[in-house]
């Protein structure tokens, strides 16, 4: 499992920079830079849902569609630790895997 630090304050799963979802999906199949990736599991926290969902986990299962990433091993993240950026995101396309490392050819 991967240690995750999430800076996406507006995500309903974010609890003190930990994820309460338990697993996430990173998108960006043809990404060559972190800003071309996204957390597809992002769900915007709305005013009517001020509380977080789930229990915060220090380590979670990270599935990954960013095939050019150095850490992508059979669609799973092999990094020991990753960060998700996009502190004021309202949609998943405003988030990114800040730990993405391109192994572009």
N, C-alpha and C positions, 0 to 999 in steps of 0.2 A: 504494500500500500504506500501511497504518497502522502507526505505532509503537505498541507495546503494552507496558505495564507491568502485570504480574500479581502481585497480593499473595496469591493463593490457594496457600498453602504446601503444602497436601495434594493438589494436582493432580499427576498423574504427568507432565504436560507442562511443569511449572514448573521452570525452571532459572535461578536467580539473577534472578528477576522477569521473565524472558523466556520465550516460549512455544516449545516444541520440536515442536509439532504442525504448524506451517506455515500453518494456516488455522483459524479458529474460527467458530462460529455463535452469535450473540446472540439470545436468545429474549425474548418479552414483547410479543406482538402488540398488545395494548391498553394497554401500560404508559403511565403518566402521571408516573412517578417512577422514579429509579434502582433502588429496592428492588423494583420490579415487573418488572425485567429479570433475565436470568440468562445465564451462559455454558453453553450446551447442550453444548459440547465437553468440559466438565469430566469427568475420570476420577479417582476417588480413588486416591491412592497408598497401597497397603497395605504392611504390614510385609514381606511376602514379595517385594515389588517396590520395594526401597529406591532403585534407580536411576531416573533420569528417562528418558523415551522421546523419541527424535528429537534434532535439533540445535537449540540455542537461536537464535532469529531476532529481530533488533531490529525488523524490519518484517514484518507478515504480512497475509494477505488476511482481512478480517473481513466475513462475511456477516451480515445483520441482519434479524430479523423484527419488530423494534420500530418499527412503522410510524409512530408518533407522534414519533419522535426526529428532531431537526433535522438530524442527520448521516446519516440513512438516505436514500440515493439509489439507487432501483431495487434494494432489498434488499442493498446494499453500504454499508459505513461509509465516509463521506467525510472523517471527522475525521483530522487529521494525527497525533494521538496520543490513545489512550484508556487507561483503567485498569480492571482487573478487580479487584473487591473481594470479600472473603469469606475472610480468612486461615485460618480453621479449618474451612472447609466440608468436609462429608462427602458431600453430594449437590449437584447443580447448582442446585437451588432455594435454596441457601445462598450462592450467588455473585451478583454483579450487575455491570452495566456502570456504573462510577462516573462515566463521562463522559456519560451519557445526558442530553440536553437536550430537554424536551418542547416541541413546537410545537403543543400542543393548541389546538383551536378552541373 
